[in-house]
Amino acid sequence: MENKRKIKKQGFTIVEIIIVIVVVVSVFGTILSFFTLDIRNNERNRNKLQAVLFAKEAMEAVRNFRDNTDWSVNGIGTLTAGADYHPVIASSGWGIVSGVESSEIFTRTVVFNNISRDANDNIEIIYNPANTDTNTKSVTVTVNWADRYGETSESLKTYLTNWRN
């Protein structure tokens, strides 16, 4: 009888080995799924950060364009409200041309809109053509992209004035 007890204590049964293998594989599978999720989140965050940087670059390009042109001769005041534009590098700084810009997975547009002001000189939420402020425009930069998560976009909006006037 003592020999039987010794034999049982000396090794593992096949059932015990299979249980250990299942537990180890489950743990490694869980760890691997966390790494996969982390990689996907990093991709999403990288694309979002790049889109925000593209939008900021376009906004700075628009400000540079405004500063280096005459508002109502060849500047922002002459651009068509609601049309798509994008920045381009010009000899004297930045220029603005019509159309949508594409780069890698991103598209970038700049849209200028007229604004109106109320009797207290505040910008009206809803544009009223009767109160148009010809020396102020709203500028919206939108960057769109598609990845494994679908269509996504980031936008920046600001108001620019004819500060020389």
N, C-alpha and C positions, 0 to 999 in steps of 0.2 A: 503494500500500500504506500509505503514511503516513496518508492520509485516512481509511482504514478504522479504524486504531488511534485516531485522534482522535474519531471518531464513537462508538466503544464507550466511551471514557472520559468523554464529555460527559454521559451520562444513565444513569438506572437502567432496568433491564428490568422488565417487568410482574411477573416471578417474584420479583425482589428486593423490589418494593413490597408484594406480597402477603405475603411472609415477614415484612417489618417490621410490617405491619398485624396479622398473627397474633400476633407476639411482644408488641406493645403491648396488644392486646385480652386476651391471656393474663395479662399482668402486672396490668392493671386489674381483671380478673376475680378474680385471687387476692387483691388488696388489698381489693376489695369483699367477698369472702367472709370475710375477717378482721374487717371492720367489722360484718358481720351477726352473726358468732359473738360478738363483743364485746357487741353490743346484747342478744343473748339471754342471755348470762351476766350482764349488768347487771340484766336483768329478774329473773332467778332470784335473784340476790344481794339485790336490793331487796325481793322478797317474803319471803325468809328473814329479813332484818333486821327487817322490819316485824312478822313473826310472833313473833320473839324479843322485840321491844319490847312487843307485846300480851301475851305471856306474863309478862314482868316486871311490867307494869302490874297484871295480875290478881293476881300474887303479893303485890305491895305492897298492893293493895286488901284481900286476905285478912288480911294482917298488921294493917292499920288496923282492919278489922272485929274481929279478935281483941282488939285493944287498947281498943276502945271499947264492948265488950259484956261481959256476964257469961258466962263460959265455959259454965256448966251451966244458965243460965236462958234466955238469948236469944242465945248465942254459938255457937262452933264445936262445943262439946260436945253441942249439941242437933241438929246436922245429921245426916242419914241417911248412913251409910257406903256408899260405892259409887255414890251418886246423882250426877247431873250438876247442877252449879250454875254460876252466873256472877255477877260483881260488878256492882252498880249504884250510882250515886251517890245517897246518902241525905242527909237533912238534917244528920245529925251526922257525916258522913264517908262511908264506904262501907258498903253493905249486900250481903248475899248472897241471891240468889233462885234457885229451882230452874229448870232448863232449860239450853238451849244458846244462846249469844249469837252472832249473825251480824253481820258488818260487812264490807261490800264483798265480797271473795272469801274472807274468813276466817270460820271458826267457832271459838269459844273455849269451853272447858269447864273447870270446876274440880271435882275429885273429892277428897273427904275419905275417908280410910280409918282404921280402928282399927289400933292397933299393940299388940304385946305385948312384954314384957320377960322375960329369963331371970333366973335366981337371982342373977346378978351385976349386974343392973339394965341390961343391954345390950339394945338393940332386937333382937328376933328377926327373922331374914330371912323366915321363914314365920310368918304370923299364927297364934297359938295363943289361942283364946278363953278358955282357963283362966287365962292370964297377961295379960289386957287391962290396958293402962295407960290409965285414963280421963282422964288429964291430958295426953295426947300424941296427936296425930293426924298422919298423913302427908297431905300436900297435893300433888296433881299437877295442874298447869295444862297443858292441851294446846291448841295452835292448829293447825287443819287448813286447808288451802287446795288448790284445784285450779287449775292453769294449763296451758300447752301441754306441760309436762313430766309431767303426771299429778297424782295425789294426793300431797301432801306434808304432813308435820306436824313440829312442834317441841314439845318438852315440857320442863317444869321440875318438879323434885320437891324437897320439903323436909319437915322435921318442925317442927310448931309445938307449943308447950307452953302449959299454963295457968300462965303465969309469976306470976300473982297468988296462986296457991295455995301 
